[in-house]
Amino acid sequence: MNNTINSALLKRLKETYKEGTRVQLENMDDFQAPPKGTKGSVQFVDDIGTIHVKWDNGSTLGLVYGQDSCWILRTVTTVCYGEKRVWDSREDAMSYFLEGILNCEGSERDRYATVYAGLKNGDDYVTDGD
């Protein structure tokens, strides 16, 4: 196995898989691999192109470029009542805030509605206005 990678590809990998990027495992050719579908956060990309991930199940096994595969999750971030939360899917965040709208009233409902509207509008970072 050749452990060299050209500098342009390495640069692109490091730009694409920045620290904190959320990923979901598609395939990993290793008997210790987390199950397909496991999510995790990128820690870094090393100089041979291995994408080091802290998987949500506790594993830290890296993805080998050209052998393993994952999906980048398009996360959204919300801040409501001062609590910052990163969501792995817009749909999950929208469902949460819609439920809040339906089960609250007054200023609390307004906060949830503000966040929900921002998510529906396509914003990736939404606050409740405070």
C-alpha positions as a LaTeX table, in Angstrom:
\begin{tabular}{lrrr}
\hline
Residue & $x$ (\AA) & $y$ (\AA) & $z$ (\AA) \\
\hline
Met1 & 0.00 & 0.00 & 0.00 \\
Asn2 & 1.36 & 3.39 & $-0.99$ \\
Asn3 & 1.13 & 5.89 & 1.90 \\
Thr4 & 1.91 & 8.99 & $-0.16$ \\
Ile5 & $-0.61$ & 11.55 & $-1.29$ \\
Asn6 & 0.01 & 14.52 & $-3.57$ \\
Ser7 & 0.16 & 17.92 & $-1.92$ \\
Ala8 & $-2.84$ & 19.39 & $-3.80$ \\
Leu9 & $-5.11$ & 16.53 & $-2.72$ \\
Leu10 & $-3.83$ & 16.71 & 0.86 \\
Lys11 & $-4.55$ & 20.45 & 0.93 \\
Arg12 & $-8.08$ & 19.85 & $-0.36$ \\
Leu13 & $-8.70$ & 17.13 & 2.25 \\
Lys14 & $-7.51$ & 19.42 & 5.05 \\
Glu15 & $-9.78$ & 22.23 & 3.79 \\
Thr16 & $-12.78$ & 19.91 & 3.44 \\
Tyr17 & $-12.39$ & 18.00 & 6.71 \\
Lys18 & $-11.62$ & 20.79 & 9.16 \\
Glu19 & $-11.67$ & 20.21 & 12.89 \\
Gly20 & $-15.24$ & 19.88 & 14.13 \\
Thr21 & $-16.75$ & 18.86 & 10.77 \\
Arg22 & $-19.50$ & 16.33 & 11.44 \\
Val23 & $-19.39$ & 13.13 & 9.38 \\
Gln24 & $-21.37$ & 9.91 & 9.11 \\
Leu25 & $-19.58$ & 6.64 & 8.38 \\
Glu26 & $-20.51$ & 4.94 & 5.12 \\
Asn27 & $-17.83$ & 2.24 & 4.91 \\
Met28 & $-14.63$ & 1.35 & 6.75 \\
Asp29 & $-12.48$ & $-1.64$ & 5.90 \\
Asp30 & $-11.39$ & $-2.53$ & 9.43 \\
Phe31 & $-12.64$ & $-5.19$ & 11.84 \\
Gln32 & $-12.66$ & $-2.57$ & 14.62 \\
Ala33 & $-14.71$ & $-0.10$ & 12.57 \\
Pro34 & $-17.73$ & 1.58 & 14.12 \\
Pro35 & $-21.04$ & 0.45 & 12.60 \\
Lys36 & $-22.13$ & 2.00 & 9.30 \\
Gly37 & $-24.11$ & 5.16 & 10.03 \\
Thr38 & $-22.09$ & 6.11 & 13.12 \\
Lys39 & $-21.59$ & 9.87 & 13.38 \\
Gly40 & $-18.54$ & 11.69 & 14.62 \\
Ser41 & $-16.50$ & 14.89 & 14.62 \\
Val42 & $-13.30$ & 15.33 & 12.64 \\
Gln43 & $-10.25$ & 15.99 & 14.79 \\
Phe44 & $-7.69$ & 16.54 & 12.01 \\
Val45 & $-6.27$ & 15.21 & 8.74 \\
Asp46 & $-2.71$ & 13.90 & 8.99 \\
Asp47 & 0.05 & 14.21 & 6.38 \\
Ile48 & $-0.85$ & 10.94 & 4.64 \\
Gly49 & $-4.53$ & 11.93 & 4.29 \\
Thr50 & $-6.03$ & 9.90 & 7.12 \\
Ile51 & $-9.10$ & 11.68 & 8.49 \\
His52 & $-9.00$ & 11.30 & 12.26 \\
Val53 & $-12.49$ & 11.22 & 13.76 \\
Lys54 & $-13.82$ & 11.08 & 17.31 \\
Trp55 & $-16.85$ & 8.90 & 16.72 \\
Asp56 & $-19.94$ & 9.43 & 18.87 \\
Asn57 & $-19.64$ & 5.83 & 20.13 \\
Gly58 & $-16.19$ & 6.58 & 21.62 \\
Ser59 & $-14.03$ & 5.11 & 18.85 \\
Thr60 & $-11.21$ & 7.22 & 17.39 \\
Leu61 & $-10.40$ & 5.07 & 14.37 \\
Gly62 & $-9.35$ & 7.19 & 11.37 \\
Leu63 & $-10.73$ & 7.06 & 7.84 \\
Val64 & $-8.13$ & 6.01 & 5.26 \\
Tyr65 & $-8.37$ & 8.14 & 2.13 \\
Gly66 & $-9.25$ & 6.06 & $-0.94$ \\
Gln67 & $-10.27$ & 3.06 & 1.13 \\
Asp68 & $-12.93$ & 4.19 & 3.63 \\
Ser69 & $-15.84$ & 6.54 & 3.04 \\
Cys70 & $-18.09$ & 8.91 & 4.94 \\
Trp71 & $-20.67$ & 11.63 & 4.33 \\
Ile72 & $-20.21$ & 15.18 & 5.53 \\
Leu73 & $-23.25$ & 16.18 & 7.56 \\
Arg74 & $-24.64$ & 19.62 & 6.81 \\
Thr75 & $-25.08$ & 20.81 & 10.36 \\
Val76 & $-27.05$ & 23.77 & 11.64 \\
Thr77 & $-26.44$ & 25.66 & 14.87 \\
Thr78 & $-29.13$ & 27.15 & 17.08 \\
Val79 & $-28.91$ & 29.34 & 20.15 \\
Cys80 & $-32.03$ & 29.49 & 22.31 \\
Tyr81 & $-32.11$ & 30.73 & 25.90 \\
Gly82 & $-28.32$ & 31.07 & 25.63 \\
Glu83 & $-27.84$ & 27.36 & 24.89 \\
Lys84 & $-25.86$ & 26.70 & 21.73 \\
Arg85 & $-26.64$ & 23.41 & 20.02 \\
Val86 & $-25.22$ & 21.89 & 16.83 \\
Trp87 & $-27.67$ & 19.68 & 14.98 \\
Asp88 & $-26.67$ & 16.95 & 12.53 \\
Ser89 & $-29.72$ & 17.71 & 10.41 \\
Arg90 & $-31.89$ & 20.75 & 9.72 \\
Glu91 & $-34.96$ & 18.50 & 9.86 \\
Asp92 & $-34.23$ & 17.39 & 13.45 \\
Ala93 & $-33.74$ & 20.99 & 14.57 \\
Met94 & $-36.92$ & 22.14 & 12.84 \\
Ser95 & $-38.94$ & 19.31 & 14.42 \\
Tyr96 & $-37.63$ & 20.23 & 17.87 \\
Phe97 & $-38.50$ & 23.92 & 17.54 \\
Leu98 & $-41.87$ & 23.22 & 15.93 \\
Glu99 & $-42.75$ & 21.02 & 18.90 \\
Gly100 & $-41.70$ & 23.90 & 21.15 \\
Ile101 & $-44.01$ & 26.28 & 19.27 \\
Leu102 & $-46.92$ & 23.85 & 19.64 \\
Asn103 & $-46.35$ & 23.23 & 23.35 \\
Cys104 & $-45.52$ & 26.72 & 24.64 \\
Glu105 & $-47.06$ & 30.15 & 24.73 \\
Gly106 & $-46.09$ & 33.77 & 25.13 \\
Ser107 & $-42.46$ & 34.83 & 24.91 \\
Glu108 & $-41.24$ & 31.23 & 25.01 \\
Arg109 & $-43.31$ & 30.42 & 21.92 \\
Asp110 & $-41.92$ & 33.55 & 20.24 \\
Arg111 & $-38.34$ & 32.39 & 20.86 \\
Tyr112 & $-39.02$ & 28.98 & 19.36 \\
Ala113 & $-40.84$ & 30.56 & 16.41 \\
Thr114 & $-37.92$ & 32.90 & 15.72 \\
Val115 & $-35.47$ & 30.00 & 15.57 \\
Tyr116 & $-37.86$ & 27.85 & 13.53 \\
Ala117 & $-38.36$ & 30.67 & 10.99 \\
Gly118 & $-34.61$ & 31.09 & 10.58 \\
Leu119 & $-34.15$ & 27.37 & 10.01 \\
Lys120 & $-37.02$ & 27.30 & 7.51 \\
Asn121 & $-35.40$ & 30.26 & 5.75 \\
Gly122 & $-32.25$ & 28.16 & 5.23 \\
Asp123 & $-30.01$ & 29.86 & 7.78 \\
Asp124 & $-27.24$ & 27.65 & 9.20 \\
Tyr125 & $-26.79$ & 29.68 & 12.41 \\
Val126 & $-29.96$ & 30.90 & 14.15 \\
Thr127 & $-30.58$ & 32.61 & 17.50 \\
Asp128 & $-33.71$ & 33.41 & 19.42 \\
Gly129 & $-32.85$ & 37.11 & 19.32 \\
Asp130 & $-31.04$ & 37.42 & 22.65 \\
\hline
\end{tabular}
